[in-house]
Structure formats: structure tokens, C-alpha cells
């Protein structure tokens, strides 16, 4: 079954609290389904920077651009088509330079 919400603009908005570095991202998300015990959904973030401690997640970038930097200073460039695996406990810093939308499994 196709889901027409993958590129639609109607996601719930959530403002993250400022992190230790003062960064915030305006984020939006919607759960689409469950797969086994995992949630499948859409997540979107506006321009900005933020720090996070991750959960187990696999995602594919659908639109936008930015970077995610890990505690070891390795950096991934985010752009449409990029698939990423995050592990629970990963410490990350996000820098969204163009409104970012991802399809996730967490």
C-alpha cells in the first residue's frame, strides 16, 4: 500500500529544548506504521543545529541537506538517497542546512 504522506507537508511540529550548546531544531514527525516491534515514520527538521543521543535507527534522507557528526568527529553528509544506521547511545551533532526529511525505522 502506498502512503502519500512521504512528501506532504502535514507533519506535527515539535520544538526541541535548547541543548548545552544552545542549538535547537524545529522538528516535525509522524508515525506511519509498525514493522515487527519497530516504528516506521517521517521526521523533518528545519534549519539549525542540535545535539542528540540516538536510539537504534535506520533512515533514508528523502529531501534536504546537512551533516551529522559523531563523538569520534566522523561526519556524514546528508542529502536525498543517503541511508544511515544509528546505534542506541550514539552522541551526535546535527547541522541542517536545507530543510531535511527522512523516512525512519526505529
N, C-alpha and C positions, 0 to 999 in steps of 0.2 A: 504494500500500500504506500503510495507517495504521500509526502507531507509538504504542503505548500508553504509552511512557515519557515523553511530554511533560509529564505532571503527576504521575508516580510519584516516590516519594522515594528510589529506589535509585541514587544517583549516587556516584562515587568522591570521597572527601573529600581536600582538599589544604589545608594551612595555608601561606599566603604569609608570607615572611620580613618582619620589620618594615621599613617604608620609612624615609626620612630624618626624617619627621615622627612616627615611632613607630606609625603606623597599621598595622593588619593586618585582613584579612578572611579568614574561613573560607570557602573556596570548594569547590565540587564541580563536576565536569564529566564528560560522556560524549560521545564522537563517535558520531553516528548513521549517517552516510553520507558519501560524497564526491560532489561535483557539479562536473564538469569537474575542475579541479585544486584546488578549494576543499573545506574540511571543513565539514560541517553537524553541529551538535551542540547540546547543552544545557549551560548554565552556571548555577550557582546560588551565591549569596553570602549569608552570614548578616549580622547587624547589624554595622556598623563602618565605618571609614574606611580608605582606602588611596590611594596614588598609583601611576600606571602610565604606561608608554609603549606606545601602542597599535600593533596590526597592522591591515592593511586588513580591515574587518569591517562587516557589516550585521547588525543584530539586531532582534528584536521582543521586548518585555517580555511574558511570559506571566502573571507574578504578582509581587506585591510593590511596593515603592516606594523611592525615593531620588532622588539627584541625581548628575549627572556634570558637573564643572566643567572647562573647558578653560583653557589658558595665557592666553588673552585675557580671562579671567574670565567668559565667557559660560557659562550654566548651563542644562542640560536637566533637566526634571523627568521622572523615570522612573515609570511606572505601567503597568498592563496595557493592551496595544494600541499603545503608543508604539513607533515604528520609528526606529532611529538608524543613521547612517552614520559610522563612524570611519575615519580615514586613518592609514596607517603613519607612525609618528613623532609623532602627536598626544600631547601631555602632558596627562594627565587626573588629576583628583582625584575619587574615588568616595565617596559618603556613602550607605550603605544603611540606611534607617530601618525597613523591613519586609522580611523575607527575600525576596530577588529571584531570579527565574528568567527566563532569556532563551533564545530559540532563535536561534542564530547561524549565519552563513555567513562563514567567514574563510579 
